[in-house]
Structures are given as structure tokens and as C-alpha cells.
Amino acid sequence: MTKAILGIHHITAIAGDPQRNIDFYTGLLGLRLVKVTVNFDDPSSYHFYYGDGQGNPGTILTFFAWPGAWQGRRGNGQVTATSFAVPQGSLAFWRERLTAKRASFDGPVERFGQKTISFADDDGLRLDLVEIAATDAARVWTGSSVPPEFAIRGFHSATLSETGYQRTATLLTEQMDFRLLGQEQNRFRYEVSDGGASKTVDVVCAPGGQEGRVAAGTVHHIAWRTADDVQQREWLAEVGRLGYNVSPVMDRVYFHSIYFREPGGILFEIATDSPGFAVDEPLDKLGSTLALPPWLEPQRSRIEAALQPIQLQSIELQSIRRRSS
């Protein structure tokens, strides 16, 4: 079997207050809270997964929520922008929505022929909304306060900021089968597989830029999709052969993962599409309870006692649902 990278699987960032994070992503952005669990390496903190109605790879933005975390610094050696795809003509809706919520934004600007607005969440994480002509209507969460015709359709792309881009570009093109789509000044756009939403990455070369510091408001790592365990084992062997320090396969319950740092210092993960988020909850109940992996289940009482209480729906969304009932 020939191994393949199918696009972005998920992006994981750092948040401070967990409730504020839920309210922003389920309330303002209208994403589904697909999974509420804990950081498997630090069960004293939440791990939230947001995405579309099905929890499809290519739509999932996740957060380690660390109350009181210090502020991170966006810079080289990081994913410095997480971009979502929205339908053509929907940016006017999003500008009005952000303005109504007193959320500042920049744009629209045109990048590679696509209109984009940029803003930040409450921790300072940089986000983009990018209009594209071809969007997947199935990648919509219809249970939010955002009308489906304007709703986010998963990821558009991610921006990798690097002091120098050549070695990263070589990894992307020669080992991961990305191809160069175009260049605008110091921004290089690559795509993989059949291209388009969630299969695009920008590499920004900023040799004079500051180095990033991972903490609240920054991305911890980016995960790339591979189809199954067989292909992942092939990637494990390949990454090791290339001389990278790569982790063993790790069981993340909803997918299996390997980790390594690319030449510019960004933490890359390669994650399997299966088994998916419905492995421990019915699809219609995703994100409705605290899900723990089997090895942490015996510690549930202690873990729950240590976690900050949260409401699993944003206050705005609860209010809308009460009015419609």
C-alpha cells in the first residue's frame, strides 16, 4: 500500500478559561463541541474538540484548556493562523456578526484570489475565514445559531511561519507529496491530494521574525491525515528513516498518532482517520458528557473533582434554543 497524506486532520491550540473557550467556538463561530475529554498526558486539564456535525477529520480544532495559563507569543516555529472555509459571499454575514459581538477583525483582503478576514479568539489565537466557491455542505453543524448557508465548512488551511522555508518545503513536497500552488511575496501556498479546503497549507518565510512561544493563544501542533494504521506504520518508518526523532504510535482513542518536529520546529502529528469520535458516544450525543479513555476511567471521580465546572453549550446557544422551543 502506498502511504498518503490526505490533508489536515486537526489543529490543537492552548486556551485559558474553558468556559470562555466553549462560548466563543460554539456560540460565536457556531462549531459543534464534538468531544469533551481531558489531556491524556495531563488529566487535570480539559481537552475540547470542535468541528462539524459528524466530527470529520479536516474540521477539528482542539484545545488544551489551562486556566491561568500565561500568554503565548505568535511567531516563527509555529502555526500562526488557522483558517476556516466559508461559502462564497458569506463574509458580509461574518463581518456583521463579529461587529455585533464587538470582536475586531481585519479585512477583507484577497489572498491567492480568495477573500479573507482575520480576527482572534479571546486568548489571542489568530483565525481566518476564507471564502471559497466549492464547499462541502455536509461539513456544517446545523445545531448552532449560525444559518447553514453561512456556516463554517471545516478548515481552509493553516499558516506555518518559518525563519527559513526551504527544508520545510522539501519535507512537504518530497516526502508528504504536497505541491507548490503559488507564491505571493514571502508566502508560499501548497496543496495535497486533490487540493482545496483542508488540503492547503501556507508557508510564510520570515527570517527577521520573532520566535514563537507556545502558551495561551497559540497553536500547540498540527496533525495531518492518513487513512489507517497500516499507512501510519509506513509513515513511522519513513519519518525515522529521514532522521527525525519520531514518537511511537500513541492511542488517542479517536485516532492513532505519531509526532515529530519538522525542520522549522513546528510539532507535526500524523493521525489516522479511524476509529472516529463516535467510538464512545452516539453521534447525536457527541460532546454531551465528559469522555475518558479506558485507562483513566477508574480515576473519574478524582478527575471530575479537579476540573472547573462548565456548561457544554454557550449561553447564547442555550438562549436561542429556549426561545425556539
C-alpha positions as CSV (number, residue, x, y, z in Angstrom):
1,M,0.0,0.0,0.0
2,T,1.3,3.5,-0.8
3,K,1.1,5.8,2.2
4,A,-0.6,9.2,1.6
5,I,-1.3,12.4,3.4
6,L,-4.9,13.4,2.8
7,G,-4.8,16.9,4.3
8,I,-5.2,18.5,7.7
9,H,-6.7,16.1,10.3
10,H,-6.9,18.5,13.3
11,I,-5.1,21.5,14.8
12,T,-4.6,21.8,18.6
13,A,-4.1,25.1,20.4
14,I,-3.9,26.3,24.0
15,A,-6.7,28.1,25.8
16,G,-7.1,29.7,29.2
17,D,-10.6,29.8,30.6
18,P,-12.5,26.7,29.4
19,Q,-16.0,28.2,29.6
20,R,-14.9,31.3,27.6
21,N,-13.5,28.9,25.0
22,I,-16.7,27.0,24.7
23,D,-18.8,30.2,24.4
24,F,-16.6,31.5,21.6
25,Y,-16.4,28.5,19.4
26,T,-19.9,27.1,19.9
27,G,-21.6,30.5,20.3
28,L,-19.9,33.0,18.0
29,L,-18.4,30.6,15.5
30,G,-21.2,28.0,15.6
31,L,-19.0,24.9,15.7
32,R,-20.1,21.7,17.3
33,L,-18.5,20.7,20.6
34,V,-17.7,17.2,19.3
35,K,-15.8,15.8,22.3
36,V,-15.2,16.8,25.9
37,T,-12.3,14.9,27.4
38,V,-9.1,15.5,29.2
39,N,-5.5,15.9,28.1
40,F,-4.4,12.2,28.2
41,D,-0.9,13.4,29.2
42,D,-2.3,15.8,31.9
43,P,-5.7,14.6,33.1
44,S,-6.1,17.7,35.3
45,S,-7.0,19.8,32.3
46,Y,-9.7,19.7,29.7
47,H,-9.3,18.8,26.0
48,F,-12.1,20.1,23.8
49,Y,-12.7,19.2,20.2
50,Y,-14.8,21.4,17.9
51,G,-15.9,20.6,14.4
52,D,-18.7,19.8,12.0
53,G,-21.8,17.8,12.8
54,Q,-20.1,14.5,12.2
55,G,-16.7,15.2,13.7
56,N,-15.0,14.7,10.3
57,P,-11.2,14.9,10.0
58,G,-10.4,18.2,8.4
59,T,-12.8,20.1,10.5
60,I,-11.5,19.6,14.0
61,L,-9.9,22.4,16.1
62,T,-9.0,21.2,19.6
63,F,-7.9,23.0,22.7
64,F,-6.0,22.1,25.8
65,A,-7.7,24.4,28.4
66,W,-5.3,25.6,31.1
67,P,-6.9,28.1,33.4
68,G,-4.4,30.8,34.4
69,A,-2.0,29.9,31.6
70,W,0.4,32.6,30.6
71,Q,0.1,34.4,27.3
72,G,1.9,32.8,24.4
73,R,3.7,34.6,21.6
74,R,2.9,34.0,18.0
75,G,6.0,33.7,15.8
76,N,8.4,31.5,13.8
77,G,8.3,27.8,14.5
78,Q,4.5,27.8,14.9
79,V,1.2,27.6,13.1
80,T,0.4,31.3,13.2
81,A,-3.0,31.2,11.6
82,T,-5.8,28.7,11.5
83,S,-8.1,29.3,8.5
84,F,-11.7,28.1,8.1
85,A,-13.6,27.8,4.8
86,V,-16.9,29.6,4.4
87,P,-19.2,29.8,1.3
88,Q,-18.7,32.4,-1.4
89,G,-20.5,35.6,-0.4
90,S,-20.7,34.9,3.3
91,L,-18.1,37.3,4.6
92,A,-20.6,40.1,4.9
93,F,-22.6,38.0,7.3
94,W,-19.5,37.3,9.3
95,R,-18.4,40.9,9.4
96,E,-21.8,41.9,10.8
97,R,-21.7,39.0,13.3
98,L,-18.2,39.9,14.6
99,T,-19.1,43.6,14.8
100,A,-22.3,42.8,16.8
101,K,-20.2,40.8,19.2
102,R,-17.6,43.6,19.4
103,A,-15.0,41.3,18.0
104,S,-12.4,43.3,15.9
105,F,-11.3,41.9,12.6
106,D,-9.1,42.9,9.6
107,G,-10.1,42.7,6.0
108,P,-11.4,41.6,3.8
109,V,-8.1,41.1,1.9
110,E,-7.6,39.0,-1.2
111,R,-5.0,36.2,-0.9
112,F,-4.4,33.8,-3.9
113,G,-7.7,35.2,-5.3
114,Q,-9.8,34.4,-2.2
115,K,-11.3,36.9,0.1
116,T,-10.2,36.6,3.7
117,I,-11.0,38.3,7.1
118,S,-8.8,37.8,10.1
119,F,-9.6,38.0,13.8
120,A,-8.6,36.5,17.2
121,D,-10.3,34.5,19.9
122,D,-10.4,35.6,23.5
123,D,-6.9,34.2,24.1
124,G,-5.4,35.9,21.0
125,L,-5.4,32.8,18.7
126,R,-5.2,34.1,15.1
127,L,-8.2,32.8,13.0
128,D,-9.1,33.5,9.3
129,L,-12.4,33.0,7.4
130,V,-11.8,32.4,3.7
131,E,-14.5,32.4,1.0
132,I,-14.2,29.6,-1.4
133,A,-16.5,28.7,-4.3
134,A,-16.6,24.9,-3.6
135,T,-17.6,24.0,-0.1
136,D,-18.9,20.7,1.3
137,A,-22.4,21.3,2.6
138,A,-22.1,18.1,4.6
139,R,-19.5,19.8,6.8
140,V,-21.9,22.0,8.6
141,W,-23.2,21.9,12.1
142,T,-26.9,22.7,11.8
143,G,-27.4,22.9,15.6
144,S,-25.8,26.3,16.0
145,S,-27.1,29.8,15.8
146,V,-25.2,30.4,12.5
147,P,-27.5,29.9,9.5
148,P,-26.3,26.9,7.5
149,E,-25.8,29.0,4.3
150,F,-23.1,31.0,6.1
151,A,-21.7,28.3,8.4
152,I,-18.1,27.2,8.6
153,R,-17.2,24.2,6.4
154,G,-14.2,22.9,8.2
155,F,-10.6,24.1,7.6
156,H,-9.4,26.0,4.6
157,S,-5.7,25.9,5.5
158,A,-3.1,26.6,8.1
159,T,-0.2,29.1,8.0
160,L,3.3,27.8,9.1
161,S,5.7,30.6,9.9
162,E,9.4,29.8,9.5
163,T,12.8,31.5,9.7
164,G,13.7,29.7,6.5
165,Y,11.3,27.7,4.4
166,Q,13.5,25.5,2.1
167,R,13.8,22.5,4.4
168,T,10.2,22.6,5.4
169,A,9.2,22.9,1.7
170,T,11.4,19.9,0.9
171,L,9.6,17.8,3.6
172,L,6.2,18.9,2.3
173,T,6.9,18.3,-1.4
174,E,9.3,15.4,-1.5
175,Q,8.1,13.3,1.4
176,M,4.5,14.3,2.1
177,D,3.5,14.8,-1.6
178,F,2.4,18.5,-1.4
179,R,2.8,20.5,-4.5
180,L,3.5,24.3,-4.8
181,L,0.4,26.1,-5.9
182,G,1.7,29.7,-5.9
183,Q,3.7,32.4,-4.2
184,E,2.7,35.9,-3.0
185,Q,5.7,37.8,-1.7
186,N,7.1,35.6,1.2
187,R,4.0,33.4,1.4
188,F,4.2,30.0,-0.4
189,R,1.0,28.0,-0.9
190,Y,1.0,24.2,-1.1
191,E,-1.8,21.7,-1.6
192,V,-2.0,17.9,-1.3
193,S,-4.3,15.2,-2.6
194,D,-6.9,16.8,-4.8
195,G,-6.4,20.2,-3.2
196,G,-9.0,22.6,-1.8
197,A,-10.4,23.0,1.7
198,S,-8.4,21.4,4.5
199,K,-5.8,20.2,1.9
200,T,-3.9,23.5,1.7
201,V,-1.1,25.0,3.8
202,D,0.8,28.3,3.5
203,V,4.4,28.6,4.5
204,V,5.5,32.1,5.4
205,C,9.3,32.8,5.3
206,A,10.1,35.5,7.9
207,P,13.8,35.4,8.6
208,G,13.7,38.5,10.7
209,G,10.6,37.5,12.7
210,Q,10.5,36.7,16.4
211,E,10.4,33.1,17.6
212,G,7.0,31.9,18.9
213,R,6.3,30.8,22.5
214,V,3.7,28.1,23.0
215,A,1.2,29.1,25.7
216,A,-2.4,30.5,25.7
217,G,-3.5,31.9,22.3
218,T,-1.0,29.8,20.2
219,V,-1.1,26.5,18.4
220,H,0.5,23.5,20.0
221,H,0.6,21.3,17.0
222,I,-0.9,20.5,13.6
223,A,-2.0,16.9,12.6
224,W,-2.1,15.5,9.1
225,R,-4.5,12.8,8.0
226,T,-3.5,9.4,6.9
227,A,-6.1,6.7,6.2
228,D,-5.4,3.9,8.6
229,D,-3.0,2.1,10.9
230,V,-1.2,0.3,8.1
231,Q,-0.3,3.6,6.4
232,Q,0.6,5.2,9.7
233,R,3.2,2.4,10.4
234,E,4.6,3.2,6.9
235,W,4.9,6.9,7.9
236,L,6.5,5.9,11.2
237,A,9.2,4.0,9.3
238,E,9.6,6.8,6.7
239,V,9.9,9.6,9.3
240,G,12.5,7.7,11.2
241,R,14.4,6.9,8.0
242,L,14.6,10.6,7.3
243,G,16.4,11.2,10.6
244,Y,13.6,12.8,12.6
245,N,13.0,12.0,16.3
246,V,9.6,10.4,16.0
247,S,7.3,9.1,18.7
248,P,5.9,5.6,18.9
249,V,2.3,5.2,17.8
250,M,0.1,6.6,20.5
251,D,-3.5,5.6,21.2
252,R,-5.7,8.8,21.3
253,V,-8.9,6.7,21.4
254,Y,-10.5,8.6,18.4
255,F,-7.4,8.2,16.2
256,H,-3.8,6.9,16.5
257,S,-0.9,9.3,16.3
258,I,2.8,9.8,15.8
259,Y,4.7,13.0,16.5
260,F,7.8,14.7,15.2
261,R,9.2,18.2,14.7
262,E,9.6,19.5,11.2
263,P,12.8,21.4,10.3
264,G,11.5,24.8,11.4
265,G,10.5,23.4,14.8
266,I,6.7,23.0,14.4
267,L,5.3,19.9,16.0
268,F,3.8,17.7,13.3
269,E,1.4,14.8,14.0
270,I,0.2,12.2,11.6
271,A,-3.2,10.9,12.7
272,T,-5.4,8.1,11.4
273,D,-9.0,8.9,10.2
274,S,-10.4,6.0,12.3
275,P,-11.9,5.0,14.6
276,G,-13.6,8.4,14.9
277,F,-15.4,10.3,17.6
278,A,-18.5,8.1,17.8
279,V,-16.4,5.2,19.2
280,D,-17.5,6.1,22.8
281,E,-20.7,8.2,22.3
282,P,-23.6,8.0,19.9
283,L,-23.3,10.5,17.0
284,D,-26.3,12.5,18.2
285,K,-24.8,12.8,21.7
286,L,-21.2,13.8,20.8
287,G,-19.7,16.2,23.3
288,S,-22.6,15.9,25.8
289,T,-20.6,14.3,28.7
290,L,-17.0,14.0,29.9
291,A,-15.5,11.2,27.9
292,L,-12.4,9.4,29.4
293,P,-10.2,6.7,27.9
294,P,-10.5,3.3,29.5
295,W,-7.2,3.6,31.4
296,L,-8.4,6.8,33.1
297,E,-12.0,5.7,33.8
298,P,-11.1,4.3,37.3
299,Q,-9.9,7.8,38.2
300,R,-13.1,9.5,37.0
301,S,-14.3,10.9,40.4
302,R,-10.9,12.4,41.2
303,I,-10.5,13.9,37.7
304,E,-14.0,15.4,37.7
305,A,-13.4,16.9,41.1
306,A,-10.3,18.7,39.8
307,L,-11.8,20.1,36.7
308,Q,-13.5,23.5,36.5
309,P,-17.3,23.2,36.1
310,I,-18.5,24.1,32.6
311,Q,-21.7,24.4,30.6
312,L,-21.4,22.4,27.5
313,Q,-23.4,24.8,25.4
314,S,-22.7,28.5,25.0
315,I,-25.1,30.8,26.9
316,E,-26.1,32.3,23.6
317,L,-27.0,29.0,22.1
318,Q,-29.0,27.9,25.2
319,S,-31.0,31.2,25.0
320,I,-31.8,30.7,21.3
321,R,-32.9,27.1,21.8
322,R,-35.2,28.2,24.7
323,R,-36.8,30.9,22.5
324,S,-37.4,28.3,19.7
325,S,-38.9,25.6,22.0
